[in-house]
Amino acid sequence: MKGVILAAGDGSRIRRVTYGAFPKELLPIGNVPTIRFPLEALRREEIKNVLIVIAAQTKHGIVDGLQGGRKFDMELCYAVQERGMDLYTGLGAAILTARSWTGNEDFVVACGDSIVCDFSSSDPLDCLKPLIDVYRKNDSIATILVHPVNSDPRRFGVVKFRKYREENGTMFGPVEHMVEKPDAITAKSLKANGYYYVVAGYYVFKPSIFSYIEKTMAGVRNEIQITDAMELAIESGERVTAVVHAKSKNGDLFPCEYWDVGVPEDYRNANRCLLEKDVDKWLISEE
């Protein structure tokens, strides 16, 4: 199985930190560039053949820093998501850029500015195993990682479970409905078991997802949202399964760590936490 890391966003929300001069994916978190976290999460699942989707503007630093991936025991390739007045943006369009590279294989997608950790584990960066395990057991066009939050979920994609179950400490189940950046009333209708379940930026897709991305209407700023493409798939009778990024025991949830580094508040919180945890000890040497 191949991996795709999305790193083509313009980083407008974090611009007061980057000044638009360098990629948000290279912002240091706990003395480690942000993009290193999705790389390590994929590597731990033996997904070492990875395409990184970048934009032409300010993203050359990613190629300069990661190069071919040998120092991470990975094989990295790059694709440029072109920009222009007549071209679409958004996560859906970025994923579509990888179509010829992934071919007919199932593939994992990770957002280059999303960090997930599990500090209840002996290796906190090895946190995609529940997602991959559920993907292998279910015939779903998409298997997605969601994070339980109590705070305002309106800047996220939010899912509503059709039903869910607990297995080996993991809660998961088929998705009934999902909405990108819901308004307050819609968000309230999506709440379940005391939480909103927000999309955490990690997905496993079958190649048939591309046909739904192509059918998805562009929204604000000409963006094609992958959440809208998955909702279209659900409406067409496809199965989408969500896996909760938390430990589950007898119906109680204990959320693991998740940060969207493209948001200044999350950037500060992640940096504070991961500096304290000294994440370097879980990374392979780059020398």
C-alpha positions as CSV (number, residue, x, y, z in Angstrom):
1,M,0.0,0.0,0.0
2,K,1.2,3.5,-0.9
3,G,1.1,6.7,1.1
4,V,0.2,10.3,0.1
5,I,1.1,13.3,2.2
6,L,-0.8,16.5,1.4
7,A,1.4,19.6,1.8
8,A,0.1,22.0,-0.9
9,G,-2.0,24.3,1.4
10,D,-1.2,28.0,1.5
11,G,-1.1,28.1,5.3
12,S,-3.3,31.3,5.6
13,R,-4.4,30.6,9.2
14,I,-0.8,30.3,10.4
15,R,0.6,33.1,8.3
16,R,1.4,35.3,11.3
17,V,3.9,32.6,12.3
18,T,5.3,31.7,8.9
19,Y,4.8,35.2,7.2
20,G,4.1,33.1,4.2
21,A,7.8,32.7,3.7
22,F,8.1,28.9,4.4
23,P,5.9,25.9,4.5
24,K,3.8,25.3,7.6
25,E,4.7,21.6,7.3
26,L,8.3,22.6,8.3
27,L,7.3,24.5,11.4
28,P,9.3,22.9,14.3
29,I,7.2,21.0,16.8
30,G,9.2,19.7,19.8
31,N,12.4,20.4,17.7
32,V,11.0,18.3,14.9
33,P,9.5,19.6,11.6
34,T,5.8,19.0,11.5
35,I,5.8,16.9,8.4
36,R,8.0,14.4,10.2
37,F,5.1,13.2,12.3
38,P,2.9,11.9,9.4
39,L,6.0,10.4,7.8
40,E,6.8,8.5,11.0
41,A,3.2,7.4,11.4
42,L,3.2,5.9,7.8
43,R,6.7,4.4,8.3
44,R,5.6,2.5,11.4
45,E,2.8,0.8,9.3
46,E,5.5,-0.2,6.7
47,I,4.2,2.4,4.3
48,K,7.5,3.6,2.9
49,N,6.6,4.5,-0.7
50,V,5.1,8.0,-0.3
51,L,4.1,10.8,-2.6
52,I,4.2,14.3,-1.2
53,V,1.8,16.7,-2.9
54,I,3.2,20.3,-2.8
55,A,2.5,23.7,-4.3
56,A,5.1,25.5,-6.3
57,Q,5.0,28.5,-4.0
58,T,7.3,28.4,-1.0
59,K,7.2,24.6,-0.9
60,H,10.7,23.9,-2.3
61,G,12.0,23.7,1.3
62,I,10.2,20.5,1.8
63,V,12.0,18.9,-1.2
64,D,15.3,20.4,0.0
65,G,14.8,19.0,3.5
66,L,13.3,15.5,2.9
67,Q,15.0,14.8,-0.4
68,G,14.5,11.2,-1.5
69,G,13.7,9.9,2.0
70,R,16.7,7.7,2.4
71,K,17.6,9.2,5.7
72,F,14.1,8.2,7.0
73,D,14.3,4.7,5.4
74,M,11.6,5.7,3.0
75,E,11.2,6.4,-0.8
76,L,9.7,9.8,-1.4
77,C,8.4,11.3,-4.6
78,Y,6.8,14.7,-5.2
79,A,3.9,16.1,-7.3
80,V,3.1,19.7,-7.7
81,Q,-0.6,20.7,-7.4
82,E,-0.8,23.5,-9.9
83,R,-2.7,26.7,-9.1
84,G,-4.6,29.1,-11.3
85,M,-7.9,30.9,-11.7
86,D,-9.3,27.9,-13.6
87,L,-7.9,25.2,-11.3
88,Y,-9.5,23.7,-8.2
89,T,-8.0,23.7,-4.7
90,G,-8.9,21.9,-1.5
91,L,-8.0,18.5,-0.1
92,G,-10.1,16.7,-2.7
93,A,-8.3,18.3,-5.6
94,A,-4.9,17.6,-3.9
95,I,-5.8,13.9,-3.5
96,L,-6.8,13.8,-7.2
97,T,-3.3,15.0,-8.1
98,A,-2.0,11.6,-6.8
99,R,-4.3,9.5,-9.0
100,S,-1.8,8.4,-11.7
101,W,0.8,7.6,-9.0
102,T,-1.4,5.4,-6.8
103,G,-2.9,3.6,-9.7
104,N,-5.2,0.7,-8.8
105,E,-3.9,0.3,-5.2
106,D,-5.6,1.3,-2.0
107,F,-3.7,4.1,-0.4
108,V,-3.3,6.1,2.8
109,V,-3.6,9.9,2.9
110,A,-2.1,12.1,5.6
111,C,-2.3,15.8,6.0
112,G,1.2,17.2,6.4
113,D,0.2,19.6,9.1
114,S,-1.8,17.1,11.2
115,I,-0.1,15.4,14.2
116,V,-1.6,12.4,16.0
117,C,0.0,10.7,19.0
118,D,-0.9,8.2,21.6
119,F,1.1,8.7,24.8
120,S,-0.6,5.8,26.5
121,S,1.5,3.6,24.1
122,S,5.2,2.6,24.4
123,D,5.7,4.3,21.0
124,P,3.4,7.3,20.8
125,L,4.1,7.9,17.1
126,D,2.8,4.4,16.3
127,C,-0.8,5.5,16.3
128,L,-2.3,4.5,13.0
129,K,-2.5,0.8,13.7
130,P,-6.2,1.0,14.7
131,L,-7.0,2.8,11.5
132,I,-5.2,0.2,9.4
133,D,-6.6,-2.7,11.3
134,V,-10.2,-1.5,10.8
135,Y,-9.5,-0.8,7.1
136,R,-8.4,-4.4,6.6
137,K,-11.5,-5.8,8.3
138,N,-14.1,-3.7,6.5
139,D,-14.9,-3.3,2.8
140,S,-15.2,0.5,2.9
141,I,-14.4,3.0,0.1
142,A,-12.9,5.2,2.9
143,T,-11.7,4.5,6.4
144,I,-11.0,7.7,8.3
145,L,-9.5,8.7,11.6
146,V,-11.7,11.0,13.7
147,H,-10.9,12.7,17.0
148,P,-13.5,13.3,19.8
149,V,-13.7,16.9,20.9
150,N,-16.0,18.9,23.3
151,S,-15.1,22.3,21.9
152,D,-16.5,24.2,18.9
153,P,-16.1,21.8,15.9
154,R,-17.1,24.3,13.1
155,R,-13.6,24.6,11.5
156,F,-13.5,20.8,10.9
157,G,-15.2,18.2,8.9
158,V,-17.6,16.4,11.4
159,V,-19.0,12.9,11.1
160,K,-22.1,11.3,12.6
161,F,-21.9,7.5,13.1
162,R,-24.7,5.3,11.9
163,K,-23.7,3.0,14.7
164,Y,-20.4,2.1,16.4
165,R,-18.9,-0.6,18.4
166,E,-15.8,-1.2,20.6
167,E,-13.2,-3.8,19.8
168,N,-9.8,-4.3,21.4
169,G,-10.0,-0.8,22.9
170,T,-11.0,0.9,19.6
171,M,-14.3,2.5,18.8
172,F,-15.3,2.5,15.1
173,G,-18.3,2.1,12.9
174,P,-20.0,3.1,9.6
175,V,-20.7,6.8,9.0
176,E,-24.2,8.0,8.4
177,H,-23.5,11.6,7.5
178,M,-20.5,14.0,7.4
179,V,-20.4,17.8,7.0
180,E,-17.4,20.1,6.2
181,K,-17.4,23.1,8.6
182,P,-20.9,22.8,9.8
183,D,-22.9,25.7,11.2
184,A,-23.7,25.7,14.9
185,I,-27.2,24.1,14.5
186,T,-25.9,21.4,12.2
187,A,-22.9,20.7,14.4
188,K,-25.2,20.1,17.4
189,S,-27.1,17.5,15.4
190,L,-23.9,15.6,14.8
191,K,-22.9,15.3,18.5
192,A,-23.0,11.8,20.0
193,N,-21.9,10.1,23.2
194,G,-20.9,13.6,24.5
195,Y,-18.5,14.4,21.7
196,Y,-18.2,15.8,18.2
197,Y,-16.1,13.5,16.0
198,V,-13.9,15.7,13.8
199,V,-11.9,14.4,10.8
200,A,-8.2,14.2,12.0
201,G,-6.5,14.3,8.6
202,Y,-5.7,10.6,8.1
203,Y,-7.6,8.4,5.6
204,V,-7.4,5.0,3.8
205,F,-9.0,5.1,0.4
206,K,-9.9,2.6,-2.3
207,P,-9.1,4.0,-5.8
208,S,-12.8,4.3,-6.6
209,I,-12.8,7.4,-4.4
210,F,-11.4,9.4,-7.3
211,S,-14.6,9.1,-9.3
212,Y,-16.5,10.7,-6.4
213,I,-13.9,13.5,-6.1
214,E,-14.5,14.2,-9.8
215,K,-18.2,14.5,-9.2
216,T,-17.9,16.8,-6.2
217,M,-19.0,20.4,-6.7
218,A,-16.4,23.0,-5.8
219,G,-17.4,25.3,-2.9
220,V,-15.9,28.5,-1.4
221,R,-12.6,29.7,-3.0
222,N,-13.1,27.0,-5.7
223,E,-12.2,24.3,-3.2
224,I,-13.2,20.6,-3.6
225,Q,-13.5,19.1,-0.1
226,I,-12.7,15.4,0.4
227,T,-15.4,15.4,3.1
228,D,-18.0,16.4,0.5
229,A,-16.7,13.6,-1.8
230,M,-17.1,11.0,0.9
231,E,-20.6,12.3,1.7
232,L,-21.4,11.9,-2.0
233,A,-20.1,8.3,-1.8
234,I,-22.3,7.6,1.2
235,E,-25.4,9.0,-0.6
236,S,-24.5,6.6,-3.5
237,G,-24.6,3.6,-1.2
238,E,-20.9,3.3,-0.5
239,R,-19.6,2.5,3.0
240,V,-17.4,5.0,4.9
241,T,-16.0,3.8,8.2
242,A,-14.7,6.1,11.0
243,V,-12.1,5.0,13.6
244,V,-12.0,7.1,16.8
245,H,-8.5,8.3,17.8
246,A,-9.0,7.4,21.5
247,K,-8.8,4.5,23.8
248,S,-12.2,3.0,24.5
249,K,-13.3,0.9,27.5
250,N,-16.8,-0.1,28.3
251,G,-18.2,2.8,26.3
252,D,-16.0,5.4,27.9
253,L,-13.6,7.3,25.6
254,F,-10.1,8.5,26.5
255,P,-9.0,10.8,23.7
256,C,-5.4,10.5,22.4
257,E,-3.5,13.6,21.2
258,Y,-4.3,15.5,18.0
259,W,-3.2,18.9,16.7
260,D,-3.9,20.8,13.5
261,V,-0.6,22.7,13.3
262,G,-2.1,25.0,10.6
263,V,-3.9,26.8,13.5
264,P,-1.8,29.0,15.8
265,E,-3.4,27.8,19.0
266,D,-2.8,24.1,18.1
267,Y,0.8,24.9,17.0
268,R,1.5,26.4,20.4
269,N,-0.1,23.6,22.3
270,A,1.6,20.9,20.3
271,N,5.0,22.5,20.6
272,R,4.6,22.9,24.4
273,C,3.5,19.2,24.8
274,L,6.1,17.6,22.5
275,L,9.0,19.6,23.8
276,E,8.1,18.3,27.3
277,K,7.8,14.7,26.0
278,D,11.2,14.9,24.1
279,V,10.0,13.2,21.0
280,D,13.5,12.8,19.6
281,K,13.9,9.5,21.4
282,W,11.3,7.9,19.2
283,L,12.8,9.0,15.9
284,I,15.4,7.2,13.8
285,S,18.6,9.1,13.3
286,E,18.9,11.2,10.1
287,E,22.7,10.8,10.0
